[in-house]
Amino acid sequence: MMEPRGNYVIVGVFVFVLGAVAVGMVLWLGKSDYRGAYD
């Protein structure tokens, strides 16, 4: 069994990376979508 602290670190890093990727994709897709719609 892993230590709770190690588990929290892994989950925290995973959630942080997942959130960063999600935000980046939303911004990138939104930027390209808006350029295509308003250009």
ZALUMMI-97865 format. One record per residue (C-alpha): x, y, z. Coordinates in pm, whole numbers, plus 50000, padded with zeros to 5 digits. Example, Ala and Ser with C-alpha at 12.3 -4.5 7.8 and 13.67 -1.06 7.14 Angstrom:
2
+-------+-------+-------+
:  east : north :    up :
+-------+-------+-------+
: 51230 : 49550 : 50780 :
: 51367 : 49894 : 50714 :
+-------+-------+-------+
This chain:
39
+-------+-------+-------+
:  east : north :    up :
+-------+-------+-------+
: 50000 : 50000 : 50000 :
: 50124 : 50347 : 49918 :
: 50150 : 50625 : 50173 :
: 49851 : 50863 : 50171 :
: 50080 : 51161 : 50112 :
: 50233 : 50999 : 49803 :
: 49885 : 50919 : 49677 :
: 49772 : 51281 : 49721 :
: 50079 : 51406 : 49535 :
: 50013 : 51173 : 49241 :
: 49643 : 51262 : 49228 :
: 49722 : 51634 : 49264 :
: 49977 : 51631 : 48982 :
: 49742 : 51428 : 48762 :
: 49450 : 51666 : 48822 :
: 49674 : 51971 : 48770 :
: 49810 : 51839 : 48439 :
: 49464 : 51734 : 48325 :
: 49324 : 52077 : 48412 :
: 49610 : 52257 : 48236 :
: 49562 : 52048 : 47921 :
: 49185 : 52105 : 47930 :
: 49226 : 52484 : 47969 :
: 49489 : 52493 : 47694 :
: 49269 : 52297 : 47455 :
: 48965 : 52515 : 47529 :
: 49166 : 52834 : 47471 :
: 49328 : 52693 : 47155 :
: 49000 : 52562 : 47011 :
: 48814 : 52879 : 47111 :
: 49080 : 53097 : 46950 :
: 49074 : 52902 : 46623 :
: 48692 : 52887 : 46629 :
: 48656 : 53262 : 46682 :
: 48909 : 53339 : 46411 :
: 48722 : 53115 : 46169 :
: 48386 : 53268 : 46261 :
: 48482 : 53637 : 46265 :
: 48762 : 53651 : 46011 :
+-------+-------+-------+
